[in-house]
C-alpha cells in the first residue's frame, strides 16, 4: 500500500543527527533519526509502516494525511 504521510527531517547540532518527526503521528516529538539525511528518511519510512501495521492490527483508524497548500510558499 502507498500511504502519503508527511515526514519532517531536521538537523540537530546537539545530537549530531538528523531527527525525524511524523506530523500525522503526533504522540511523540521525534520518532527516529539517522546519521545521514537518507538514513533518517529510510528510518522514518520504516516507522510509518510499523505504525500503520500496528493501527490496522488494533482496528484503529489511520490518521488522515495532512495536505499542504498547493500554491508555492513565498519567502520574504
PDB file of N, H, CA, C and O in Angstrom:
ATOM      1  N   UNK A   1       0.843  -1.188   0.000  1.00  0.00           N
ATOM      2  CA  UNK A   1       0.000   0.000   0.000  1.00  0.00           C
ATOM      3  C   UNK A   1       0.882   1.244   0.000  1.00  0.00           C
ATOM      4  O   UNK A   1       1.986   1.246   0.545  1.00  0.00           O
ATOM      5  N   UNK A   2       0.378   2.276  -0.611  1.00  0.00           N
ATOM      6  H   UNK A   2      -0.519   2.274  -1.053  1.00  0.00           H
ATOM      7  CA  UNK A   2       1.138   3.524  -0.705  1.00  0.00           C
ATOM      8  C   UNK A   2       0.411   4.610   0.071  1.00  0.00           C
ATOM      9  O   UNK A   2      -0.599   5.143  -0.389  1.00  0.00           O
ATOM     10  N   UNK A   3       0.925   4.932   1.243  1.00  0.00           N
ATOM     11  H   UNK A   3       1.745   4.499   1.617  1.00  0.00           H
ATOM     12  CA  UNK A   3       0.333   5.961   2.081  1.00  0.00           C
ATOM     13  C   UNK A   3       1.125   7.256   1.910  1.00  0.00           C
ATOM     14  O   UNK A   3       2.348   7.225   1.774  1.00  0.00           O
ATOM     15  N   UNK A   4       0.440   8.373   1.916  1.00  0.00           N
ATOM     16  H   UNK A   4      -0.554   8.398   2.027  1.00  0.00           H
ATOM     17  CA  UNK A   4       1.056   9.676   1.695  1.00  0.00           C
ATOM     18  C   UNK A   4       1.153  10.463   2.997  1.00  0.00           C
ATOM     19  O   UNK A   4       0.455  11.460   3.178  1.00  0.00           O
ATOM     20  N   UNK A   5       2.015  10.015   3.899  1.00  0.00           N
ATOM     21  H   UNK A   5       2.582   9.205   3.752  1.00  0.00           H
ATOM     22  CA  UNK A   5       2.186  10.708   5.162  1.00  0.00           C
ATOM     23  C   UNK A   5       3.401  11.624   5.115  1.00  0.00           C
ATOM     24  O   UNK A   5       4.341  11.392   4.354  1.00  0.00           O
ATOM     25  N   UNK A   6       3.369  12.657   5.930  1.00  0.00           N
ATOM     26  H   UNK A   6       2.606  12.846   6.548  1.00  0.00           H
ATOM     27  CA  UNK A   6       4.434  13.663   5.972  1.00  0.00           C
ATOM     28  C   UNK A   6       5.576  13.214   6.873  1.00  0.00           C
ATOM     29  O   UNK A   6       5.398  12.432   7.807  1.00  0.00           O
ATOM     30  N   UNK A   7       6.756  13.740   6.554  1.00  0.00           N
ATOM     31  H   UNK A   7       6.900  14.374   5.795  1.00  0.00           H
ATOM     32  CA  UNK A   7       7.936  13.467   7.355  1.00  0.00           C
ATOM     33  C   UNK A   7       8.741  14.768   7.409  1.00  0.00           C
ATOM     34  O   UNK A   7       9.050  15.354   6.371  1.00  0.00           O
ATOM     35  N   UNK A   8       9.073  15.210   8.607  1.00  0.00           N
ATOM     36  H   UNK A   8       8.822  14.734   9.450  1.00  0.00           H
ATOM     37  CA  UNK A   8       9.902  16.407   8.784  1.00  0.00           C
ATOM     38  C   UNK A   8      11.254  15.935   9.289  1.00  0.00           C
ATOM     39  O   UNK A   8      11.352  15.296  10.336  1.00  0.00           O
ATOM     40  N   UNK A   9      12.293  16.257   8.536  1.00  0.00           N
ATOM     41  H   UNK A   9      12.214  16.777   7.685  1.00  0.00           H
ATOM     42  CA  UNK A   9      13.645  15.851   8.904  1.00  0.00           C
ATOM     43  C   UNK A   9      14.451  17.110   9.180  1.00  0.00           C
ATOM     44  O   UNK A   9      14.528  18.005   8.339  1.00  0.00           O
ATOM     45  N   UNK A  10      15.048  17.173  10.359  1.00  0.00           N
ATOM     46  H   UNK A  10      14.985  16.445  11.042  1.00  0.00           H
ATOM     47  CA  UNK A  10      15.837  18.358  10.697  1.00  0.00           C
ATOM     48  C   UNK A  10      17.138  17.944  11.367  1.00  0.00           C
ATOM     49  O   UNK A  10      17.213  16.930  12.060  1.00  0.00           O
ATOM     50  N   UNK A  11      18.150  18.753  11.141  1.00  0.00           N
ATOM     51  H   UNK A  11      18.089  19.577  10.578  1.00  0.00           H
ATOM     52  CA  UNK A  11      19.459  18.502  11.725  1.00  0.00           C
ATOM     53  C   UNK A  11      19.475  18.960  13.178  1.00  0.00           C
ATOM     54  O   UNK A  11      18.970  20.035  13.502  1.00  0.00           O
ATOM     55  N   UNK A  12      20.054  18.146  14.047  1.00  0.00           N
ATOM     56  H   UNK A  12      20.464  17.272  13.784  1.00  0.00           H
ATOM     57  CA  UNK A  12      20.241  18.505  15.441  1.00  0.00           C
ATOM     58  C   UNK A  12      21.737  18.630  15.695  1.00  0.00           C
ATOM     59  O   UNK A  12      22.467  17.639  15.696  1.00  0.00           O
ATOM     60  N   UNK A  13      22.175  19.855  15.909  1.00  0.00           N
ATOM     61  H   UNK A  13      21.582  20.661  15.908  1.00  0.00           H
ATOM     62  CA  UNK A  13      23.593  20.081  16.209  1.00  0.00           C
ATOM     63  C   UNK A  13      23.966  19.409  17.530  1.00  0.00           C
ATOM     64  O   UNK A  13      25.058  18.860  17.673  1.00  0.00           O
ATOM     65  N   UNK A  14      23.051  19.459  18.483  1.00  0.00           N
ATOM     66  H   UNK A  14      22.163  19.905  18.367  1.00  0.00           H
ATOM     67  CA  UNK A  14      23.300  18.864  19.800  1.00  0.00           C
ATOM     68  C   UNK A  14      23.522  17.355  19.704  1.00  0.00           C
ATOM     69  O   UNK A  14      24.444  16.816  20.316  1.00  0.00           O
ATOM     70  N   UNK A  15      22.666  16.673  18.926  1.00  0.00           N
ATOM     71  H   UNK A  15      21.918  17.110  18.428  1.00  0.00           H
ATOM     72  CA  UNK A  15      22.758  15.218  18.799  1.00  0.00           C
ATOM     73  C   UNK A  15      23.695  14.777  17.679  1.00  0.00           C
ATOM     74  O   UNK A  15      24.125  13.625  17.635  1.00  0.00           O
ATOM     75  N   UNK A  16      24.011  15.718  16.762  1.00  0.00           N
ATOM     76  H   UNK A  16      23.661  16.654  16.797  1.00  0.00           H
ATOM     77  CA  UNK A  16      24.822  15.425  15.577  1.00  0.00           C
ATOM     78  C   UNK A  16      24.154  14.345  14.727  1.00  0.00           C
ATOM     79  O   UNK A  16      24.813  13.454  14.190  1.00  0.00           O
ATOM     80  N   UNK A  17      22.819  14.447  14.618  1.00  0.00           N
ATOM     81  H   UNK A  17      22.284  15.171  15.054  1.00  0.00           H
ATOM     82  CA  UNK A  17      21.988  13.509  13.861  1.00  0.00           C
ATOM     83  C   UNK A  17      20.873  14.263  13.170  1.00  0.00           C
ATOM     84  O   UNK A  17      20.529  15.378  13.562  1.00  0.00           O
ATOM     85  N   UNK A  18      20.307  13.649  12.134  1.00  0.00           N
ATOM     86  H   UNK A  18      20.586  12.744  11.816  1.00  0.00           H
ATOM     87  CA  UNK A  18      19.074  14.141  11.538  1.00  0.00           C
ATOM     88  C   UNK A  18      17.926  13.498  12.308  1.00  0.00           C
ATOM     89  O   UNK A  18      17.862  12.273  12.415  1.00  0.00           O
ATOM     90  N   UNK A  19      17.017  14.312  12.845  1.00  0.00           N
ATOM     91  H   UNK A  19      17.068  15.307  12.758  1.00  0.00           H
ATOM     92  CA  UNK A  19      15.875  13.832  13.622  1.00  0.00           C
ATOM     93  C   UNK A  19      14.635  13.835  12.745  1.00  0.00           C
ATOM     94  O   UNK A  19      14.465  14.714  11.900  1.00  0.00           O
ATOM     95  N   UNK A  20      13.767  12.847  12.949  1.00  0.00           N
ATOM     96  H   UNK A  20      13.904  12.133  13.635  1.00  0.00           H
ATOM     97  CA  UNK A  20      12.569  12.689  12.121  1.00  0.00           C
ATOM     98  C   UNK A  20      11.322  12.847  12.977  1.00  0.00           C
ATOM     99  O   UNK A  20      11.154  12.174  13.994  1.00  0.00           O
ATOM    100  N   UNK A  21      10.442  13.760  12.536  1.00  0.00           N
ATOM    101  H   UNK A  21      10.578  14.307  11.710  1.00  0.00           H
ATOM    102  CA  UNK A  21       9.127  13.935  13.163  1.00  0.00           C
ATOM    103  C   UNK A  21       8.073  13.546  12.137  1.00  0.00           C
ATOM    104  O   UNK A  21       8.201  13.876  10.957  1.00  0.00           O
ATOM    105  N   UNK A  22       7.040  12.852  12.576  1.00  0.00           N
ATOM    106  H   UNK A  22       6.937  12.584  13.534  1.00  0.00           H
ATOM    107  CA  UNK A  22       5.947  12.420  11.710  1.00  0.00           C
ATOM    108  C   UNK A  22       4.673  13.131  12.170  1.00  0.00           C
ATOM    109  O   UNK A  22       4.037  12.689  13.127  1.00  0.00           O
ATOM    110  N   UNK A  23       4.290  14.227  11.503  1.00  0.00           N
ATOM    111  H   UNK A  23       4.807  14.586  10.726  1.00  0.00           H
ATOM    112  CA  UNK A  23       3.172  15.061  11.980  1.00  0.00           C
ATOM    113  C   UNK A  23       1.848  14.328  12.148  1.00  0.00           C
ATOM    114  O   UNK A  23       1.065  14.680  13.030  1.00  0.00           O
ATOM    115  N   UNK A  24       1.578  13.324  11.329  1.00  0.00           N
ATOM    116  H   UNK A  24       2.214  13.038  10.612  1.00  0.00           H
ATOM    117  CA  UNK A  24       0.298  12.617  11.453  1.00  0.00           C
ATOM    118  C   UNK A  24       0.277  11.637  12.623  1.00  0.00           C
ATOM    119  O   UNK A  24      -0.774  11.095  12.963  1.00  0.00           O
ATOM    120  N   UNK A  25       1.413  11.414  13.227  1.00  0.00           N
ATOM    121  H   UNK A  25       2.267  11.855  12.951  1.00  0.00           H
ATOM    122  CA  UNK A  25       1.538  10.522  14.385  1.00  0.00           C
ATOM    123  C   UNK A  25       2.141  11.337  15.531  1.00  0.00           C
ATOM    124  O   UNK A  25       3.296  11.120  15.898  1.00  0.00           O
ATOM    125  N   UNK A  26       1.375  12.271  16.099  1.00  0.00           N
ATOM    126  H   UNK A  26       0.436  12.447  15.801  1.00  0.00           H
ATOM    127  CA  UNK A  26       1.935  13.292  16.994  1.00  0.00           C
ATOM    128  C   UNK A  26       2.186  12.871  18.441  1.00  0.00           C
ATOM    129  O   UNK A  26       2.463  13.734  19.275  1.00  0.00           O
ATOM    130  N   UNK A  27       2.103  11.601  18.770  1.00  0.00           N
ATOM    131  H   UNK A  27       1.878  10.900  18.093  1.00  0.00           H
ATOM    132  CA  UNK A  27       2.226  11.234  20.173  1.00  0.00           C
ATOM    133  C   UNK A  27       3.647  11.328  20.706  1.00  0.00           C
ATOM    134  O   UNK A  27       3.867  11.084  21.892  1.00  0.00           O
ATOM    135  N   UNK A  28       4.604  11.670  19.880  1.00  0.00           N
ATOM    136  H   UNK A  28       4.426  11.869  18.916  1.00  0.00           H
ATOM    137  CA  UNK A  28       5.942  11.989  20.374  1.00  0.00           C
ATOM    138  C   UNK A  28       6.583  12.993  19.431  1.00  0.00           C
ATOM    139  O   UNK A  28       6.217  13.075  18.259  1.00  0.00           O
ATOM    140  N   UNK A  29       7.541  13.755  19.944  1.00  0.00           N
ATOM    141  H   UNK A  29       7.839  13.688  20.896  1.00  0.00           H
ATOM    142  CA  UNK A  29       8.122  14.829  19.129  1.00  0.00           C
ATOM    143  C   UNK A  29       8.961  14.271  17.985  1.00  0.00           C
ATOM    144  O   UNK A  29       8.769  14.646  16.828  1.00  0.00           O
ATOM    145  N   UNK A  30       9.887  13.380  18.308  1.00  0.00           N
ATOM    146  H   UNK A  30      10.043  13.075  19.248  1.00  0.00           H
ATOM    147  CA  UNK A  30      10.723  12.774  17.274  1.00  0.00           C
ATOM    148  C   UNK A  30      10.537  11.269  17.330  1.00  0.00           C
ATOM    149  O   UNK A  30      10.459  10.676  18.405  1.00  0.00           O
ATOM    150  N   UNK A  31      10.467  10.660  16.149  1.00  0.00           N
ATOM    151  H   UNK A  31      10.530  11.142  15.275  1.00  0.00           H
ATOM    152  CA  UNK A  31      10.155   9.239  16.058  1.00  0.00           C
ATOM    153  C   UNK A  31      11.366   8.373  15.750  1.00  0.00           C
ATOM    154  O   UNK A  31      11.402   7.202  16.130  1.00  0.00           O
ATOM    155  N   UNK A  32      12.356   8.933  15.068  1.00  0.00           N
ATOM    156  H   UNK A  32      12.326   9.884  14.760  1.00  0.00           H
ATOM    157  CA  UNK A  32      13.569   8.189  14.738  1.00  0.00           C
ATOM    158  C   UNK A  32      14.637   9.196  14.326  1.00  0.00           C
ATOM    159  O   UNK A  32      14.439  10.404  14.452  1.00  0.00           O
ATOM    160  N   UNK A  33      15.755   8.704  13.839  1.00  0.00           N
ATOM    161  H   UNK A  33      15.916   7.722  13.737  1.00  0.00           H
ATOM    162  CA  UNK A  33      16.858   9.578  13.457  1.00  0.00           C
ATOM    163  C   UNK A  33      17.769   8.842  12.474  1.00  0.00           C
ATOM    164  O   UNK A  33      17.540   7.676  12.153  1.00  0.00           O
ATOM    165  N   UNK A  34      18.804   9.539  12.003  1.00  0.00           N
ATOM    166  H   UNK A  34      18.990  10.486  12.264  1.00  0.00           H
ATOM    167  CA  UNK A  34      19.802   8.922  11.147  1.00  0.00           C
ATOM    168  C   UNK A  34      21.066   9.762  11.120  1.00  0.00           C
ATOM    169  O   UNK A  34      21.031  10.967  11.370  1.00  0.00           O
ATOM    170  N   UNK A  35      22.172   9.118  10.817  1.00  0.00           N
ATOM    171  H   UNK A  35      22.200   8.140  10.614  1.00  0.00           H
ATOM    172  CA  UNK A  35      23.438   9.848  10.703  1.00  0.00           C
ATOM    173  C   UNK A  35      23.488  10.682   9.427  1.00  0.00           C
ATOM    174  O   UNK A  35      24.175  11.703   9.371  1.00  0.00           O
ATOM    175  N   UNK A  36      22.750  10.237   8.395  1.00  0.00           N
ATOM    176  H   UNK A  36      22.192   9.408   8.441  1.00  0.00           H
ATOM    177  CA  UNK A  36      22.636  11.000   7.147  1.00  0.00           C
ATOM    178  C   UNK A  36      21.163  11.292   6.903  1.00  0.00           C
ATOM    179  O   UNK A  36      20.284  10.673   7.503  1.00  0.00           O
ATOM    180  N   UNK A  37      20.908  12.246   6.013  1.00  0.00           N
ATOM    181  H   UNK A  37      21.622  12.750   5.526  1.00  0.00           H
ATOM    182  CA  UNK A  37      19.526  12.583   5.651  1.00  0.00           C
ATOM    183  C   UNK A  37      18.828  11.351   5.068  1.00  0.00           C
ATOM    184  O   UNK A  37      17.681  11.055   5.402  1.00  0.00           O
ATOM    185  N   UNK A  38      19.537  10.647   4.202  1.00  0.00           N
ATOM    186  H   UNK A  38      20.469  10.887   3.931  1.00  0.00           H
ATOM    187  CA  UNK A  38      18.970   9.470   3.550  1.00  0.00           C
ATOM    188  C   UNK A  38      18.630   8.378   4.562  1.00  0.00           C
ATOM    189  O   UNK A  38      17.585   7.735   4.463  1.00  0.00           O
ATOM    190  N   UNK A  39      19.517   8.172   5.535  1.00  0.00           N
ATOM    191  H   UNK A  39      20.366   8.694   5.616  1.00  0.00           H
ATOM    192  CA  UNK A  39      19.258   7.175   6.571  1.00  0.00           C
ATOM    193  C   UNK A  39      18.053   7.580   7.418  1.00  0.00           C
ATOM    194  O   UNK A  39      17.236   6.733   7.777  1.00  0.00           O
ATOM    195  N   UNK A  40      17.939   8.865   7.737  1.00  0.00           N
ATOM    196  H   UNK A  40      18.603   9.553   7.445  1.00  0.00           H
ATOM    197  CA  UNK A  40      16.797   9.349   8.513  1.00  0.00           C
ATOM    198  C   UNK A  40      15.493   9.134   7.739  1.00  0.00           C
ATOM    199  O   UNK A  40      14.494   8.706   8.317  1.00  0.00           O
ATOM    200  N   UNK A  41      15.499   9.427   6.442  1.00  0.00           N
ATOM    201  H   UNK A  41      16.310   9.775   5.972  1.00  0.00           H
ATOM    202  CA  UNK A  41      14.300   9.235   5.619  1.00  0.00           C
ATOM    203  C   UNK A  41      13.904   7.765   5.561  1.00  0.00           C
ATOM    204  O   UNK A  41      12.723   7.436   5.671  1.00  0.00           O
ATOM    205  N   UNK A  42      14.886   6.878   5.387  1.00  0.00           N
ATOM    206  H   UNK A  42      15.845   7.145   5.297  1.00  0.00           H
ATOM    207  CA  UNK A  42      14.617   5.435   5.353  1.00  0.00           C
ATOM    208  C   UNK A  42      14.043   4.976   6.690  1.00  0.00           C
ATOM    209  O   UNK A  42      13.066   4.227   6.727  1.00  0.00           O
ATOM    210  N   UNK A  43      14.647   5.422   7.781  1.00  0.00           N
ATOM    211  H   UNK A  43      15.441   6.030   7.752  1.00  0.00           H
ATOM    212  CA  UNK A  43      14.153   5.040   9.108  1.00  0.00           C
ATOM    213  C   UNK A  43      12.754   5.590   9.351  1.00  0.00           C
ATOM    214  O   UNK A  43      11.912   4.911   9.939  1.00  0.00           O
ATOM    215  N   UNK A  44      12.500   6.823   8.900  1.00  0.00           N
ATOM    216  H   UNK A  44      13.184   7.375   8.422  1.00  0.00           H
ATOM    217  CA  UNK A  44      11.168   7.411   9.040  1.00  0.00           C
ATOM    218  C   UNK A  44      10.118   6.605   8.298  1.00  0.00           C
ATOM    219  O   UNK A  44       9.022   6.384   8.813  1.00  0.00           O
ATOM    220  N   UNK A  45      10.449   6.162   7.081  1.00  0.00           N
ATOM    221  H   UNK A  45      11.339   6.341   6.663  1.00  0.00           H
ATOM    222  CA  UNK A  45       9.507   5.352   6.301  1.00  0.00           C
ATOM    223  C   UNK A  45       9.212   4.035   7.011  1.00  0.00           C
ATOM    224  O   UNK A  45       8.069   3.578   7.022  1.00  0.00           O
ATOM    225  N   UNK A  46      10.230   3.428   7.601  1.00  0.00           N
ATOM    226  H   UNK A  46      11.159   3.799   7.592  1.00  0.00           H
ATOM    227  CA  UNK A  46      10.026   2.179   8.341  1.00  0.00           C
ATOM    228  C   UNK A  46       9.121   2.387   9.556  1.00  0.00           C
ATOM    229  O   UNK A  46       8.294   1.531   9.869  1.00  0.00           O
ATOM    230  N   UNK A  47       9.278   3.515  10.236  1.00  0.00           N
ATOM    231  H   UNK A  47       9.950   4.210   9.982  1.00  0.00           H
ATOM    232  CA  UNK A  47       8.430   3.808  11.399  1.00  0.00           C
ATOM    233  C   UNK A  47       6.983   4.020  10.953  1.00  0.00           C
ATOM    234  O   UNK A  47       6.057   3.534  11.601  1.00  0.00           O
ATOM    235  N   UNK A  48       6.787   4.743   9.850  1.00  0.00           N
ATOM    236  H   UNK A  48       7.540   5.138   9.323  1.00  0.00           H
ATOM    237  CA  UNK A  48       5.424   4.939   9.324  1.00  0.00           C
ATOM    238  C   UNK A  48       4.781   3.581   9.044  1.00  0.00           C
ATOM    239  O   UNK A  48       3.640   3.342   9.439  1.00  0.00           O
ATOM    240  N   UNK A  49       5.499   2.703   8.373  1.00  0.00           N
ATOM    241  H   UNK A  49       6.426   2.897   8.052  1.00  0.00           H
ATOM    242  CA  UNK A  49       4.964   1.375   8.051  1.00  0.00           C
ATOM    243  C   UNK A  49       4.633   0.587   9.320  1.00  0.00           C
ATOM    244  O   UNK A  49       3.617  -0.107   9.368  1.00  0.00           O
ATOM    245  N   UNK A  50       5.470   0.688  10.333  1.00  0.00           N
ATOM    246  H   UNK A  50       6.295   1.252  10.294  1.00  0.00           H
ATOM    247  CA  UNK A  50       5.225  -0.003  11.603  1.00  0.00           C
ATOM    248  C   UNK A  50       3.975   0.553  12.289  1.00  0.00           C
ATOM    249  O   UNK A  50       3.148  -0.209  12.790  1.00  0.00           O
ATOM    250  N   UNK A  51       3.838   1.887  12.309  1.00  0.00           N
ATOM    251  H   UNK A  51       4.509   2.507  11.901  1.00  0.00           H
ATOM    252  CA  UNK A  51       2.646   2.496  12.919  1.00  0.00           C
ATOM    253  C   UNK A  51       1.377   2.069  12.184  1.00  0.00           C
ATOM    254  O   UNK A  51       0.370   1.763  12.822  1.00  0.00           O
ATOM    255  N   UNK A  52       1.414   2.046  10.868  1.00  0.00           N
ATOM    256  H   UNK A  52       2.232   2.295  10.350  1.00  0.00           H
ATOM    257  CA  UNK A  52       0.248   1.638  10.081  1.00  0.00           C
ATOM    258  C   UNK A  52      -0.134   0.197  10.408  1.00  0.00           C
ATOM    259  O   UNK A  52      -1.304  -0.100  10.650  1.00  0.00           O
ATOM    260  N   UNK A  53       0.855  -0.696  10.413  1.00  0.00           N
ATOM    261  H   UNK A  53       1.805  -0.455  10.215  1.00  0.00           H
ATOM    262  CA  UNK A  53       0.582  -2.101  10.749  1.00  0.00           C
ATOM    263  C   UNK A  53      -0.025  -2.220  12.136  1.00  0.00           C
ATOM    264  O   UNK A  53      -0.979  -2.972  12.337  1.00  0.00           O
ATOM    265  N   UNK A  54       0.523  -1.480  13.096  1.00  0.00           N
ATOM    266  H   UNK A  54       1.297  -0.869  12.933  1.00  0.00           H
ATOM    267  CA  UNK A  54       0.040  -1.525  14.473  1.00  0.00           C
ATOM    268  C   UNK A  54      -1.428  -1.056  14.547  1.00  0.00           C
ATOM    269  O   UNK A  54      -2.257  -1.705  15.185  1.00  0.00           O
ATOM    270  N   UNK A  55      -1.732   0.056  13.900  1.00  0.00           N
ATOM    271  H   UNK A  55      -1.058   0.583  13.382  1.00  0.00           H
ATOM    272  CA  UNK A  55      -3.093   0.581  13.947  1.00  0.00           C
ATOM    273  C   UNK A  55      -4.084  -0.363  13.271  1.00  0.00           C
ATOM    274  O   UNK A  55      -5.198  -0.550  13.760  1.00  0.00           O
ATOM    275  N   UNK A  56      -3.682  -0.955  12.149  1.00  0.00           N
ATOM    276  H   UNK A  56      -2.777  -0.803  11.752  1.00  0.00           H
ATOM    277  CA  UNK A  56      -4.562  -1.903  11.461  1.00  0.00           C
ATOM    278  C   UNK A  56      -4.815  -3.120  12.345  1.00  0.00           C
ATOM    279  O   UNK A  56      -5.954  -3.568  12.471  1.00  0.00           O
ATOM    280  N   UNK A  57      -3.761  -3.658  12.958  1.00  0.00           N
ATOM    281  H   UNK A  57      -2.835  -3.294  12.855  1.00  0.00           H
ATOM    282  CA  UNK A  57      -3.919  -4.822  13.841  1.00  0.00           C
ATOM    283  C   UNK A  57      -4.836  -4.517  15.013  1.00  0.00           C
ATOM    284  O   UNK A  57      -5.572  -5.394  15.463  1.00  0.00           O
ATOM    285  N   UNK A  58      -4.803  -3.282  15.516  1.00  0.00           N
ATOM    286  H   UNK A  58      -4.205  -2.569  15.150  1.00  0.00           H
ATOM    287  CA  UNK A  58      -5.624  -2.895  16.664  1.00  0.00           C
ATOM    288  C   UNK A  58      -7.000  -2.367  16.238  1.00  0.00           C
ATOM    289  O   UNK A  58      -7.759  -1.865  17.067  1.00  0.00           O
ATOM    290  N   UNK A  59      -7.315  -2.480  14.949  1.00  0.00           N
ATOM    291  H   UNK A  59      -6.698  -2.887  14.275  1.00  0.00           H
ATOM    292  CA  UNK A  59      -8.599  -1.996  14.408  1.00  0.00           C
ATOM    293  C   UNK A  59      -8.838  -0.522  14.716  1.00  0.00           C
ATOM    294  O   UNK A  59      -9.971  -0.111  14.963  1.00  0.00           O
ATOM    295  N   UNK A  60      -7.779   0.265  14.701  1.00  0.00           N
ATOM    296  H   UNK A  60      -6.858  -0.069  14.501  1.00  0.00           H
ATOM    297  CA  UNK A  60      -7.891   1.705  14.937  1.00  0.00           C
ATOM    298  C   UNK A  60      -7.801   2.424  13.594  1.00  0.00           C
ATOM    299  O   UNK A  60      -7.158   1.932  12.667  1.00  0.00           O
ATOM    300  N   UNK A  61      -8.439   3.578  13.486  1.00  0.00           N
ATOM    301  H   UNK A  61      -8.962   3.979  14.239  1.00  0.00           H
ATOM    302  CA  UNK A  61      -8.400   4.299  12.207  1.00  0.00           C
ATOM    303  C   UNK A  61      -7.011   4.872  11.934  1.00  0.00           C
ATOM    304  O   UNK A  61      -6.293   5.267  12.852  1.00  0.00           O
ATOM    305  N   UNK A  62      -6.657   4.907  10.668  1.00  0.00           N
ATOM    306  H   UNK A  62      -7.241   4.586   9.922  1.00  0.00           H
ATOM    307  CA  UNK A  62      -5.404   5.540  10.263  1.00  0.00           C
ATOM    308  C   UNK A  62      -5.606   7.046  10.234  1.00  0.00           C
ATOM    309  O   UNK A  62      -6.688   7.517   9.883  1.00  0.00           O
ATOM    310  N   UNK A  63      -4.590   7.801  10.596  1.00  0.00           N
ATOM    311  H   UNK A  63      -3.711   7.418  10.881  1.00  0.00           H
ATOM    312  CA  UNK A  63      -4.734   9.259  10.538  1.00  0.00           C
ATOM    313  C   UNK A  63      -4.850   9.729   9.087  1.00  0.00           C
ATOM    314  O   UNK A  63      -4.324   9.100   8.169  1.00  0.00           O
ATOM    315  N   UNK A  64      -5.540  10.829   8.910  1.00  0.00           N
ATOM    316  H   UNK A  64      -5.967  11.340   9.656  1.00  0.00           H
ATOM    317  CA  UNK A  64      -5.648  11.429   7.576  1.00  0.00           C
ATOM    318  C   UNK A  64      -4.321  12.088   7.226  1.00  0.00           C
ATOM    319  O   UNK A  64      -3.741  12.784   8.059  1.00  0.00           O
ATOM    320  N   UNK A  65      -3.833  11.882   6.007  1.00  0.00           N
ATOM    321  H   UNK A  65      -4.304  11.317   5.330  1.00  0.00           H
ATOM    322  CA  UNK A  65      -2.622  12.608   5.597  1.00  0.00           C
ATOM    323  C   UNK A  65      -2.876  14.111   5.603  1.00  0.00           C
ATOM    324  O   UNK A  65      -3.963  14.568   5.250  1.00  0.00           O
ATOM    325  N   UNK A  66      -1.873  14.866   6.004  1.00  0.00           N
ATOM    326  H   UNK A  66      -0.990  14.495   6.291  1.00  0.00           H
ATOM    327  CA  UNK A  66      -2.009  16.326   6.008  1.00  0.00           C
ATOM    328  C   UNK A  66      -1.740  16.859   4.613  1.00  0.00           C
ATOM    329  O   UNK A  66      -0.822  16.415   3.924  1.00  0.00           O
ATOM    330  N   UNK A  67      -2.552  17.812   4.214  1.00  0.00           N
ATOM    331  H   UNK A  67      -3.298  18.173   4.774  1.00  0.00           H
ATOM    332  CA  UNK A  67      -2.382  18.433   2.908  1.00  0.00           C
ATOM    333  C   UNK A  67      -1.773  19.811   3.094  1.00  0.00           C
ATOM    334  O   UNK A  67      -2.224  20.592   3.931  1.00  0.00           O
ATOM    335  N   UNK A  68      -0.764  20.099   2.321  1.00  0.00           N
ATOM    336  H   UNK A  68      -0.398  19.464   1.641  1.00  0.00           H
ATOM    337  CA  UNK A  68      -0.121  21.391   2.368  1.00  0.00           C
ATOM    338  C   UNK A  68      -0.658  22.251   1.248  1.00  0.00           C
ATOM    339  O   UNK A  68      -1.201  21.723   0.277  1.00  0.00           O
ATOM    340  N   UNK A  69      -0.522  23.568   1.353  1.00  0.00           N
ATOM    341  H   UNK A  69      -0.081  23.997   2.141  1.00  0.00           H
ATOM    342  CA  UNK A  69      -1.057  24.449   0.312  1.00  0.00           C
ATOM    343  C   UNK A  69      -0.499  24.080  -1.062  1.00  0.00           C
ATOM    344  O   UNK A  69       0.661  23.691  -1.200  1.00  0.00           O
ATOM    345  N   UNK A  70      -1.350  24.213  -2.062  1.00  0.00           N
ATOM    346  H   UNK A  70      -2.293  24.529  -1.949  1.00  0.00           H
ATOM    347  CA  UNK A  70      -0.941  23.922  -3.428  1.00  0.00           C
ATOM    348  C   UNK A  70      -0.098  25.047  -4.024  1.00  0.00           C
ATOM    349  O   UNK A  70       0.722  24.817  -4.914  1.00  0.00           O
ATOM    350  N   UNK A  71      -0.310  26.277  -3.521  1.00  0.00           N
ATOM    351  H   UNK A  71      -0.976  26.464  -2.798  1.00  0.00           H
ATOM    352  CA  UNK A  71       0.458  27.424  -4.011  1.00  0.00           C
ATOM    353  C   UNK A  71       1.867  27.383  -3.405  1.00  0.00           C
ATOM    354  O   UNK A  71       2.028  27.006  -2.244  1.00  0.00           O
ATOM    355  N   UNK A  72       2.873  27.763  -4.172  1.00  0.00           N
ATOM    356  H   UNK A  72       2.743  28.069  -5.115  1.00  0.00           H
ATOM    357  CA  UNK A  72       4.225  27.810  -3.609  1.00  0.00           C
ATOM    358  C   UNK A  72       4.290  28.842  -2.456  1.00  0.00           C
ATOM    359  O   UNK A  72       3.637  29.884  -2.505  1.00  0.00           O
ATOM    360  N   UNK A  73       5.074  28.530  -1.448  1.00  0.00           N
ATOM    361  H   UNK A  73       5.604  27.683  -1.409  1.00  0.00           H
ATOM    362  CA  UNK A  73       5.264  29.449  -0.346  1.00  0.00           C
ATOM    363  C   UNK A  73       6.202  30.585  -0.766  1.00  0.00           C
ATOM    364  O   UNK A  73       7.168  30.359  -1.495  1.00  0.00           O
ATOM    365  N   UNK A  74       5.922  31.774  -0.313  1.00  0.00           N
ATOM    366  H   UNK A  74       5.138  31.958   0.280  1.00  0.00           H
ATOM    367  CA  UNK A  74       6.778  32.909  -0.620  1.00  0.00           C
ATOM    368  C   UNK A  74       7.688  33.182   0.564  1.00  0.00           C
ATOM    369  O   UNK A  74       7.242  33.273   1.708  1.00  0.00           O
ATOM    370  N   UNK A  75       8.957  33.309   0.265  1.00  0.00           N
ATOM    371  H   UNK A  75       9.318  33.235  -0.664  1.00  0.00           H
ATOM    372  CA  UNK A  75       9.939  33.626   1.296  1.00  0.00           C
ATOM    373  C   UNK A  75      10.186  35.126   1.225  1.00  0.00           C
ATOM    374  O   UNK A  75      10.544  35.670   0.180  1.00  0.00           O
ATOM    375  N   UNK A  76       9.984  35.780   2.372  1.00  0.00           N
ATOM    376  H   UNK A  76       9.693  35.337   3.220  1.00  0.00           H
ATOM    377  CA  UNK A  76      10.142  37.252   2.398  1.00  0.00           C
ATOM    378  C   UNK A  76      11.447  37.613   3.061  1.00  0.00           C
ATOM    379  O   UNK A  76      11.771  38.794   3.184  1.00  0.00           O
TER     380      UNK A  76
END
